[in-house]
Amino acid sequence: MSQDKSNLKFDNLNVQIRDSVRDFAEKLMTALGDSLQSITVVGSSLTDDFAPAYSDINTVIVLGEQKLTSLNAIAAMARPMSRKRISPPLLMTPSYIERSLDVFGVEFLDFQLTHQTVLGDDPFTTRAFDKKDVRLQCERELKAMLIRLRQGYIAASANKRIVRDILISTARGLAPLLRAMLWLKDRDRPPGSSATFAKAAGEFLIKTDSLATAGRWRREKIRLSETEMQSAFESIYATIERLADIVDELEV
């Protein structure tokens, strides 16, 4: 692939991230040369969830092959990337993607739903997934989430700030799983978290108010009372427990 900067495509990106992505992409092209096959922006920076003050810009970089020299080249950009809120990219090869569809179906489905390829061929649009693999991953992730919530609560010693941060992280991690569960039922998948929680509430008959609220805490920096913290924890835990039961019984 010719490393010509005129091949870069930014028109479909949020205007608030274009300059950051352009600078990052041009640096990647210079540093990686012909090893670089594609650059794709994924995730919340392409949705209504994006907030410039705290949201990160996530990318997937496809390389011809994985080499330590490539890691070193990108690692050298860590500080300027951080200043522009660009997270360390996910590095993949075409064969890695092809051989990982059965184990990372939830993540790849989310990339497929919300992505913009700014250089090279789109690595996600044409991918197909086996519903049995995705269902199993959803069940495994939900049950692991319950374990992490229990362990996190104990380790936090009921510290309200720490528990709040655990619930924020849980809400963020649950949104892609809910979208995957909607996909398993052949339902439309909203790209944004709030819309995902609302859609899942109706589809799976679950309570998602606490999830939506936890999703806003990061932005609002709310201090919770002891009662509010415990109520939110119990509600989110019960919702995930119910979802684990639902996906366990789901026939695909």
SVG drawing of the C-alpha trace seen along z (x, -y; Angstrom):
<svg xmlns="http://www.w3.org/2000/svg" viewBox="-40 -20 53 43">
<polyline fill="none" stroke="black" stroke-width="0.4" points="0.0,0.0 1.3,-3.4 2.0,-5.5 0.5,-8.6 -1.1,-11.0 -3.7,-11.9 -5.2,-8.5 -6.3,-9.5 -10.1,-9.9 -11.4,-12.1 -14.7,-13.5 -16.9,-11.1 -15.1,-11.7 -16.4,-13.9 -14.9,-17.4 -13.7,-17.5 -11.3,-14.6 -10.2,-15.1 -7.0,-17.1 -5.9,-14.6 -6.5,-11.6 -4.9,-13.3 -1.7,-14.0 -1.6,-10.5 -2.2,-8.9 0.5,-10.9 3.0,-10.0 2.0,-6.3 2.5,-6.4 6.0,-7.9 7.0,-5.5 5.6,-2.2 5.9,-2.6 4.7,0.3 4.0,2.4 1.0,0.2 -2.1,1.7 -5.0,-0.3 -6.0,-2.7 -9.6,-2.6 -11.2,-4.8 -13.6,-2.8 -15.9,-3.4 -17.4,-6.3 -15.6,-9.1 -17.9,-8.2 -21.1,-8.3 -23.2,-10.6 -21.2,-9.3 -18.2,-11.3 -17.3,-14.2 -14.0,-16.0 -13.1,-16.7 -12.8,-13.1 -13.5,-10.7 -10.6,-8.9 -10.1,-8.2 -9.7,-4.5 -8.1,-3.1 -7.3,0.3 -4.1,0.5 -3.7,3.4 -0.1,4.3 1.4,6.8 3.1,8.5 3.8,7.8 7.3,6.7 9.0,5.2 10.2,2.4 6.6,1.4 5.8,1.5 8.8,-0.7 7.8,-3.2 4.3,-3.6 5.6,-3.6 7.7,-6.6 4.5,-8.5 2.9,-7.7 3.3,-11.2 1.9,-13.2 -0.9,-10.6 -1.9,-11.0 -2.0,-14.8 -4.5,-14.4 -6.5,-11.8 -5.6,-9.0 -5.5,-5.7 -2.7,-3.2 -4.0,-1.6 -5.0,2.0 -2.5,3.6 -3.7,6.5 -2.7,8.4 -5.3,9.7 -4.6,13.3 -5.1,12.4 -8.5,10.8 -9.6,13.8 -8.5,16.3 -10.1,14.4 -13.7,14.0 -14.7,16.9 -13.2,15.6 -13.6,11.8 -17.0,11.7 -18.5,9.2 -15.6,6.7 -15.5,7.2 -19.3,6.8 -19.0,3.5 -16.2,2.4 -18.3,3.5 -21.2,1.3 -19.2,-1.8 -16.0,-2.5 -14.4,-4.7 -11.4,-3.5 -9.2,-6.5 -6.5,-4.6 -6.5,-1.4 -9.1,1.3 -12.0,1.6 -11.1,4.6 -14.5,5.1 -17.5,4.6 -17.5,7.9 -16.7,10.1 -19.3,12.8 -19.8,14.3 -21.2,17.5 -24.0,16.8 -23.0,19.8 -19.6,18.2 -21.0,14.8 -23.6,16.3 -20.9,18.2 -18.7,15.1 -21.6,13.0 -22.3,15.7 -18.6,15.9 -18.2,12.1 -21.4,11.5 -20.5,14.2 -16.9,12.9 -18.4,9.4 -20.3,10.7 -17.1,12.1 -15.3,8.9 -18.1,6.9 -18.0,9.1 -14.2,9.0 -14.1,5.2 -16.6,4.5 -14.7,6.5 -11.3,5.0 -12.8,1.5 -14.0,2.0 -17.2,0.3 -15.3,-2.9 -17.9,-5.0 -15.5,-6.6 -13.9,-3.3 -17.2,-1.5 -18.5,-4.3 -15.5,-3.9 -16.1,-0.1 -19.8,-0.7 -18.8,-3.3 -16.4,-0.8 -19.0,2.0 -21.6,-0.1 -19.1,-1.0 -18.2,2.7 -21.8,3.9 -22.9,1.8 -21.1,3.8 -22.4,7.1 -26.0,5.7 -25.5,4.8 -24.2,8.3 -27.2,9.8 -29.5,7.7 -27.6,8.9 -28.2,12.5 -31.9,11.8 -31.6,10.0 -32.6,6.7 -31.2,3.2 -28.2,2.1 -27.9,-1.6 -24.3,-2.7 -24.6,-5.0 -24.7,-3.6 -27.9,-5.4 -29.8,-4.2 -28.4,-0.7 -29.5,-0.6 -33.0,-1.8 -33.3,0.7 -32.1,3.6 -34.5,2.7 -37.5,3.2 -36.1,6.2 -34.9,8.2 -37.3,6.8 -34.6,5.6 -34.0,2.4 -31.2,0.3 -31.8,-3.0 -28.8,-2.5 -26.6,-1.6 -27.5,-4.8 -26.9,-6.8 -23.5,-5.2 -22.6,-6.0 -23.2,-9.7 -21.2,-9.7 -17.8,-10.0 -18.9,-13.2 -20.7,-14.7 -18.2,-13.7 -21.0,-13.0 -20.3,-12.1 -22.6,-9.3 -24.1,-8.8 -23.7,-5.4 -27.3,-4.6 -27.0,-5.7 -23.9,-3.7 -25.4,-0.5 -28.6,-0.9 -26.7,-1.4 -24.5,1.6 -27.4,3.9 -29.4,2.8 -26.5,3.2 -25.5,6.5 -29.1,7.8 -29.3,6.6 -26.1,8.4 -27.2,11.5 -30.5,11.5 -28.7,11.0 -26.4,13.9 -29.5,16.1 -31.1,14.8 -28.1,15.4 -27.5,18.8 -31.0,19.8 -30.9,18.1 -31.3,20.5 -29.3,19.5"/>
</svg>
